[in-house]
Amino acid sequence: MNGKDVEELTRQAEAFIRQCYAELDKTEAEMDHRIQAVREEINQSGSYTHTTEELAHGARMAWRHNSRCIGRLFWQSIELMDERLAENEEAIAEALLRHLEKANNGGRIRPLITVFRSGEDPDRRIRIWNHQLIRYAGYPGDAEHERAGDPASDEFTKVCQQLGWQGTGGHYDVLPIVISIGNGHPHVFPIPQHLIQEVPLTHPEIETFAELRLRWYSVPIISDMQLEIGGILYPAAPFNGWYMETEIGSRNFGDVGRYNALPAIADLMGLDRSSNTTLWKDRALLELNRAVLHSFKQAGVSIVDHHTAADQFVRFQEQEQGHGRQVSGRWSWLIPPMSPSATPIWHDNKLKEYDYSPRFLYQRSPVATCPFH
């Protein structure tokens, strides 16, 4: 690391320590002592190591700064699993399975982040290939087989098959976890069935809705982003909150490029699909989202509706304003994909994105560069 890089890392580290320690109500003496220790560590090694307390609060700050997340009112509630000592793929996989079990929490979804070691050394850099720890496989189909599963997973499913995994070819095959270290060969770890909690969709009024056999998994664990705290990058830091119902109903099932369930639901309801003017898509979409909310609540699995989530976001903005902090927000992501104009976010023309740190960052998927792609 050259002098300029050392200087920049020191600047980022000091800025983080000052903000973190101020928010944790540390004394000036504690802050100054820690900053001096970090400076010395960077000068000696070219990097520094966060304490568990710094890592935990940095992860919370990263959630608070996430401009695309509507659920940030609860940013302080996310728990840390510090797995920086996990050395090999097997230990990493075991930690991910522990995350899955703890996050599910029997249905009472627990916001959680697992952080593995930082990625300064390319030969030891950990990558989780999955977009989410739980995701359904996608099968494009061919002359002999109809398309099945989630189209969003087609490419990753092909990679998993090349690595030796084989699904049933159905709509809801749960993909394995794929982990690599440095340039090493990716390792495949199937997820034990008892850790996969799914919710079959039924409707509070449409008794035949269950005949569609739709279902979805209980917790969304984003696993392909990297976490940046004070200039240190953690390329493997999966995290989760709980679902908002439109993520499942409007997008995962409603999108034409995903499960495309609206035509089947409309036909089940006896709707006229001959013209857009009948608004059959809107009516089917509403009942689909009602089914998601109803089913998750019946199953005792945490979920929030988009109106409540929007109201919670407004409360988050008010709280941040009370602390003298400006909220970073991307309007196009924060408005829900259903009835957005009926929520207060639709009318918020002051939202702006800011380059805050700590933060979650996108990184190039290993799937895009692997030889099987």
C-alpha positions as CSV (number, residue, x, y, z in Angstrom):
1,M,0.0,0.0,0.0
2,N,1.5,3.4,-1.0
3,G,1.6,6.5,1.0
4,K,-1.5,8.0,-0.6
5,D,-3.5,4.8,0.1
6,V,-2.4,4.8,3.7
7,E,-3.4,8.4,4.0
8,E,-6.8,7.8,2.5
9,L,-7.5,4.7,4.6
10,T,-6.4,6.6,7.8
11,R,-8.8,9.4,6.9
12,Q,-11.7,7.0,6.3
13,A,-11.0,5.1,9.5
14,E,-10.7,8.2,11.6
15,A,-14.0,9.6,10.2
16,F,-15.8,6.3,11.0
17,I,-14.3,6.1,14.5
18,R,-15.4,9.6,15.3
19,Q,-18.9,9.1,14.1
20,C,-19.3,5.6,15.6
21,Y,-17.9,6.5,19.0
22,A,-20.0,9.6,19.2
23,E,-23.2,7.6,18.5
24,L,-22.1,5.0,21.1
25,D,-21.6,7.8,23.6
26,K,-18.0,7.1,24.1
27,T,-15.8,9.7,25.8
28,E,-13.4,11.9,23.9
29,A,-10.5,10.1,25.6
30,E,-11.7,6.7,24.4
31,M,-12.2,8.1,20.9
32,D,-8.7,9.7,20.8
33,H,-7.1,6.5,22.2
34,R,-8.8,4.4,19.6
35,I,-7.9,6.7,16.7
36,Q,-4.2,6.7,17.7
37,A,-4.2,2.9,17.9
38,V,-5.8,2.6,14.4
39,R,-3.3,5.0,12.9
40,E,-0.4,3.0,14.3
41,E,-1.9,-0.3,13.0
42,I,-2.4,1.2,9.5
43,N,1.2,2.5,9.5
44,Q,2.5,-0.9,10.5
45,S,0.4,-3.2,8.4
46,G,-1.4,-1.1,5.8
47,S,-4.8,-2.0,7.3
48,Y,-6.6,-2.2,10.7
49,T,-9.1,-4.5,12.4
50,H,-12.5,-3.4,13.7
51,T,-13.5,-4.3,17.2
52,T,-16.7,-6.4,17.4
53,E,-18.5,-3.3,18.8
54,E,-17.3,-1.2,15.8
55,L,-18.3,-3.9,13.4
56,A,-21.8,-4.2,14.9
57,H,-22.5,-0.5,14.9
58,G,-20.9,-0.1,11.4
59,A,-23.3,-2.7,10.1
60,R,-26.2,-0.9,11.6
61,M,-25.1,2.4,10.1
62,A,-24.8,0.7,6.7
63,W,-28.4,-0.3,6.9
64,R,-29.4,3.2,8.0
65,H,-27.6,4.6,5.0
66,N,-29.1,2.2,2.5
67,S,-30.9,4.5,0.1
68,R,-32.9,1.6,-1.5
69,C,-34.4,0.2,1.7
70,I,-37.8,1.3,3.0
71,G,-37.5,-0.6,6.3
72,R,-34.8,1.4,8.0
73,L,-36.9,2.4,11.0
74,F,-35.5,-0.7,12.6
75,W,-31.8,-0.2,11.7
76,Q,-30.7,-0.4,15.3
77,S,-32.2,-3.8,15.8
78,I,-29.9,-5.7,13.4
79,E,-27.8,-8.3,15.2
80,L,-24.2,-9.2,14.3
81,M,-22.8,-12.7,13.9
82,D,-19.0,-12.0,13.8
83,E,-17.5,-14.9,11.7
84,R,-14.2,-13.2,10.7
85,L,-12.3,-16.3,12.0
86,A,-14.0,-18.7,9.6
87,E,-11.1,-20.0,7.6
88,N,-12.4,-22.5,5.0
89,E,-15.5,-23.1,2.9
90,E,-16.9,-25.6,5.3
91,A,-16.7,-23.2,8.2
92,I,-18.3,-20.5,6.2
93,A,-21.1,-22.7,5.1
94,E,-21.8,-23.7,8.7
95,A,-22.0,-20.1,9.7
96,L,-24.4,-19.3,6.9
97,L,-26.7,-22.2,8.0
98,R,-26.6,-20.8,11.5
99,H,-27.6,-17.4,10.1
100,L,-30.5,-19.0,8.3
101,E,-31.8,-20.7,11.4
102,K,-31.3,-17.7,13.6
103,A,-32.9,-15.3,11.1
104,N,-35.9,-17.5,10.6
105,N,-36.4,-17.8,14.4
106,G,-39.5,-20.0,14.0
107,G,-41.2,-17.4,11.9
108,R,-40.5,-14.3,14.1
109,I,-37.9,-13.0,11.6
110,R,-34.8,-11.5,13.2
111,P,-32.8,-8.8,11.4
112,L,-29.3,-10.3,11.2
113,I,-25.9,-9.8,9.5
114,T,-23.1,-12.3,9.3
115,V,-19.7,-10.7,8.6
116,F,-16.7,-12.7,7.4
117,R,-13.1,-11.5,7.1
118,S,-12.2,-8.5,5.1
119,G,-11.0,-8.8,1.5
120,E,-7.6,-7.1,1.4
121,D,-5.8,-10.3,0.5
122,P,-7.1,-11.5,-2.9
123,D,-6.0,-15.0,-2.2
124,R,-8.2,-15.2,0.9
125,R,-11.2,-13.2,-0.3
126,I,-14.5,-14.9,0.4
127,R,-17.3,-14.8,-2.1
128,I,-20.8,-16.1,-1.7
129,W,-22.1,-16.7,-5.2
130,N,-25.8,-16.7,-4.3
131,H,-27.9,-13.5,-4.6
132,Q,-29.9,-14.7,-1.6
133,L,-29.1,-17.6,0.6
134,I,-32.5,-19.1,-0.2
135,R,-33.6,-18.8,-3.8
136,Y,-35.5,-21.0,-6.2
137,A,-33.8,-22.5,-9.3
138,G,-34.7,-21.5,-12.8
139,Y,-35.0,-23.8,-15.8
140,P,-35.4,-22.1,-19.2
141,G,-36.9,-25.2,-20.8
142,D,-36.3,-26.6,-24.3
143,A,-38.1,-28.5,-27.0
144,E,-39.0,-31.3,-24.6
145,H,-39.5,-29.4,-21.3
146,E,-41.5,-26.4,-20.4
147,R,-39.8,-23.6,-18.6
148,A,-40.0,-23.9,-14.8
149,G,-38.9,-22.1,-11.7
150,D,-37.6,-18.6,-11.3
151,P,-36.2,-17.0,-14.5
152,A,-34.0,-14.7,-12.3
153,S,-32.1,-17.8,-11.3
154,D,-31.5,-19.3,-14.7
155,E,-27.8,-18.5,-15.0
156,F,-26.9,-19.3,-11.5
157,T,-28.9,-22.6,-11.8
158,K,-26.8,-23.6,-14.8
159,V,-23.6,-22.9,-12.8
160,C,-24.8,-25.0,-9.9
161,Q,-25.6,-27.9,-12.3
162,Q,-22.1,-27.6,-13.8
163,L,-20.7,-27.9,-10.3
164,G,-22.6,-31.2,-9.7
165,W,-25.9,-30.1,-8.2
166,Q,-29.1,-31.4,-9.8
167,G,-32.6,-30.2,-8.9
168,T,-36.0,-31.8,-9.8
169,G,-36.7,-29.3,-12.6
170,G,-39.7,-28.0,-10.7
171,H,-40.9,-24.5,-9.8
172,Y,-39.5,-24.5,-6.2
173,D,-36.2,-26.2,-6.1
174,V,-34.0,-24.5,-3.5
175,L,-30.6,-23.8,-4.8
176,P,-27.5,-24.8,-2.9
177,I,-25.0,-22.3,-1.3
178,V,-21.9,-21.8,-3.4
179,I,-18.7,-20.4,-1.8
180,S,-15.3,-19.7,-3.2
181,I,-12.1,-18.3,-1.6
182,G,-9.7,-16.4,-3.8
183,N,-9.3,-18.1,-7.2
184,G,-10.1,-21.4,-5.7
185,H,-12.7,-23.8,-7.1
186,P,-16.2,-23.0,-5.8
187,H,-17.7,-25.4,-3.3
188,V,-21.4,-26.4,-3.2
189,F,-23.4,-26.9,0.0
190,P,-27.0,-28.0,-0.2
191,I,-29.3,-26.4,2.4
192,P,-30.8,-29.0,4.8
193,Q,-34.6,-29.2,4.3
194,H,-35.3,-28.5,8.0
195,L,-33.8,-25.0,7.6
196,I,-36.0,-24.1,4.6
197,Q,-39.2,-22.5,5.9
198,E,-41.7,-21.9,3.2
199,V,-45.2,-20.5,3.2
200,P,-47.9,-21.9,0.9
201,L,-50.2,-19.2,-0.4
202,T,-53.9,-19.3,0.3
203,H,-56.5,-16.5,0.1
204,P,-58.8,-15.3,2.9
205,E,-61.9,-15.5,0.5
206,I,-60.9,-17.3,-2.7
207,E,-61.0,-21.0,-1.6
208,T,-59.6,-22.3,-4.9
209,F,-56.5,-20.0,-4.7
210,A,-54.5,-22.9,-3.0
211,E,-55.0,-24.9,-6.3
212,L,-52.3,-22.6,-7.9
213,R,-49.8,-24.2,-5.4
214,L,-47.8,-21.0,-5.1
215,R,-45.4,-20.7,-2.2
216,W,-42.4,-18.6,-1.1
217,Y,-39.6,-18.8,1.4
218,S,-39.9,-16.9,4.7
219,V,-36.8,-14.7,4.9
220,P,-34.8,-12.7,2.2
221,I,-31.1,-12.9,3.0
222,I,-29.1,-10.8,0.6
223,S,-25.7,-12.4,0.2
224,D,-23.9,-10.9,-2.8
225,M,-23.2,-7.4,-1.6
226,Q,-20.1,-6.1,0.2
227,L,-20.0,-4.1,3.4
228,E,-17.7,-1.1,3.6
229,I,-16.9,0.3,7.1
230,G,-14.3,3.0,7.6
231,G,-12.4,2.1,4.4
232,I,-12.4,-1.7,5.1
233,L,-14.3,-3.9,2.7
234,Y,-16.1,-7.1,3.7
235,P,-17.0,-9.0,0.4
236,A,-19.0,-11.6,2.3
237,A,-21.6,-10.0,4.7
238,P,-25.1,-11.5,4.2
239,F,-27.9,-9.7,5.9
240,N,-31.7,-9.8,6.2
241,G,-34.8,-8.0,7.4
242,W,-38.2,-9.4,6.7
243,Y,-40.4,-9.2,3.6
244,M,-42.8,-6.5,2.5
245,E,-45.6,-8.3,0.8
246,T,-45.3,-6.6,-2.6
247,E,-41.7,-8.0,-2.9
248,I,-43.3,-11.4,-3.2
249,G,-46.7,-10.6,-4.7
250,S,-46.0,-7.8,-7.1
251,R,-42.5,-8.6,-8.1
252,N,-41.5,-12.3,-7.5
253,F,-44.9,-13.6,-8.7
254,G,-46.4,-10.6,-10.5
255,D,-43.5,-9.7,-12.8
256,V,-43.7,-11.1,-16.4
257,G,-40.0,-11.9,-16.2
258,R,-40.4,-13.8,-13.0
259,Y,-43.2,-16.3,-12.1
260,N,-45.8,-14.3,-14.1
261,A,-48.7,-15.6,-12.0
262,L,-51.3,-12.9,-12.8
263,P,-52.9,-14.6,-15.8
264,A,-53.5,-17.8,-13.9
265,I,-54.9,-15.8,-10.9
266,A,-57.2,-13.8,-13.2
267,D,-58.5,-16.9,-14.8
268,L,-59.1,-18.4,-11.4
269,M,-61.1,-15.3,-10.5
270,G,-63.1,-15.4,-13.8
271,L,-61.8,-12.1,-14.9
272,D,-62.0,-10.8,-18.5
273,R,-58.5,-10.8,-20.0
274,S,-59.5,-9.7,-23.4
275,S,-58.5,-6.1,-22.9
276,N,-56.3,-4.0,-20.6
277,T,-59.3,-1.8,-20.0
278,T,-60.9,-4.4,-17.7
279,L,-58.0,-3.8,-15.3
280,W,-57.7,-7.5,-14.8
281,K,-54.0,-7.2,-14.0
282,D,-54.7,-4.7,-11.2
283,R,-57.5,-6.9,-9.7
284,A,-55.4,-10.0,-9.8
285,L,-52.4,-8.2,-8.4
286,L,-54.4,-6.9,-5.4
287,E,-55.7,-10.4,-4.5
288,L,-52.3,-11.9,-5.0
289,N,-50.8,-9.5,-2.4
290,R,-53.8,-10.1,-0.1
291,A,-52.9,-13.8,-0.3
292,V,-49.3,-13.2,0.5
293,L,-50.2,-11.1,3.6
294,H,-52.9,-13.6,4.7
295,S,-50.7,-16.6,4.3
296,F,-47.6,-15.3,6.1
297,K,-49.8,-14.1,9.0
298,Q,-51.6,-17.5,9.1
299,A,-48.2,-19.2,9.2
300,G,-46.9,-16.9,11.9
301,V,-44.1,-15.5,9.7
302,S,-43.2,-11.8,10.0
303,I,-44.2,-9.6,7.1
304,V,-45.2,-6.0,6.6
305,D,-47.7,-4.5,4.1
306,H,-46.5,-1.6,1.8
307,H,-48.7,1.1,3.4
308,T,-47.4,0.3,6.9
309,A,-43.8,0.2,5.6
310,A,-44.2,3.6,4.0
311,D,-45.6,5.1,7.2
312,Q,-42.6,3.5,9.1
313,F,-40.2,5.1,6.6
314,V,-41.7,8.5,7.3
315,R,-41.2,7.9,11.0
316,F,-37.6,6.9,10.2
317,Q,-37.1,10.2,8.4
318,E,-38.5,12.1,11.4
319,Q,-36.2,10.3,13.8
320,E,-33.2,11.0,11.6
321,Q,-34.1,14.7,11.4
322,G,-34.3,14.8,15.1
323,H,-30.7,13.5,15.2
324,G,-29.6,16.1,12.7
325,R,-29.0,13.5,10.0
326,Q,-30.1,13.8,6.4
327,V,-31.7,10.6,5.0
328,S,-30.3,9.2,1.8
329,G,-33.1,7.8,-0.4
330,R,-33.6,6.6,-4.0
331,W,-37.3,7.5,-4.7
332,S,-37.7,5.0,-7.5
333,W,-36.8,2.1,-5.1
334,L,-38.6,3.4,-2.0
335,I,-42.0,3.7,-3.6
336,P,-43.8,0.3,-3.4
337,P,-44.6,-1.5,-6.7
338,M,-48.3,-1.4,-5.9
339,S,-50.5,1.7,-5.2
340,P,-47.4,3.9,-4.8
341,S,-49.4,7.2,-5.0
342,A,-51.4,6.1,-2.0
343,T,-48.3,6.2,0.2
344,P,-46.6,9.3,1.6
345,I,-43.3,8.5,-0.2
346,W,-44.9,9.2,-3.6
347,H,-45.2,12.8,-2.7
348,D,-41.8,13.3,-1.2
349,N,-39.8,15.4,-3.7
350,K,-36.9,16.0,-1.3
351,L,-35.4,12.6,-1.4
352,K,-31.8,12.5,-2.5
353,E,-29.0,9.9,-2.5
354,Y,-25.9,10.7,-0.5
355,D,-22.5,8.9,-0.6
356,Y,-22.6,7.9,3.1
357,S,-20.2,5.5,4.8
358,P,-20.6,2.8,6.2
359,R,-22.5,1.3,3.3
360,F,-23.5,-1.8,1.3
361,L,-22.0,-1.9,-2.2
362,Y,-22.7,-3.9,-5.2
363,Q,-19.9,-6.1,-6.6
364,R,-19.4,-8.0,-9.7
365,S,-21.0,-11.5,-9.5
366,P,-18.6,-14.5,-9.7
367,V,-21.2,-16.1,-11.9
368,A,-20.5,-13.6,-14.6
369,T,-16.8,-14.5,-14.9
370,C,-16.9,-18.3,-14.1
371,P,-15.9,-20.7,-16.9
372,F,-19.4,-22.3,-16.8
373,H,-21.2,-19.1,-17.6
